[in-house]
Amino acid sequence: MPLHRALYVSDAVGDAATSLLILAEILGESERNNRRDGLTGVLMRHDGRFLQAIEGHRADVDRLLDRLRADPRHENLRLLSDQDVPARLFPAWPMTLAQMTPEAARILNGAALDELSPHRAEALLTTAAQALPIPA
């Protein structure tokens, strides 16, 4: 079965844009559900928006995207990329939080997350994830 990756950007709603508690809830739910569904990925919150990559089998990615579209913590979910891929970029993480590192900020180069091409969005998340420890 081929692997699939979706990249999306969305607008955080209310406290989801700034609250560390809500962000921790999102990450905890995501990690638990993604482990169950065989998904991996990375999430970034920056300037009131979320950027996320989700990887796994197509049906599982599609089910998650349906749940995300209904999640009241964000709105205006826009797919940047939705395609089959040869391998996972984030195999170590059912879900993790990528912070804006100096290297990632250079890729962003002052743009808003929703202005990124799929290639730049993927590069941004990959670069930011390189600063993360690989779980044991």
C-alpha positions, 0 to 999 in steps of 0.5 A: 500500500503506498504512503501518502502525505498531506500538508495543510495550513489553517487559522487558529481560533481563539486561545488555540493561537496562543495557549500552551495548554491547548497546544499540549492538548492538541499534541496529546490527542494527535499522538494518541490517535496517530499511533492508533492509526499508523500516522506520523507527522509534525505540527507547527504553530506560528503567528496564529496559524497551524502548519502540519504534515500528516503521513500514512496510508491514504484512507487514514490520512483522509479520515484524519483530514475529515476530523481536522476540518471539523475541529473547532480549534482552527478554521479555513483548512487549506491543503498545500499538498496531498499526494502519494510519496515514496517514504515518510519524512517524519517516521519517528513521530506519531506527532510532534511540535516543531518550533520556529528555529533560526534555520526554519525562519530563513526558509520562511523569510518573513512570509506567512505560513499560508503563503508558502508553496508546498515545497517551502512548507515541507522544507520548513517543517523538515528543517524545524524537525531536524532540531528535535530529539529522535524518540527512543 
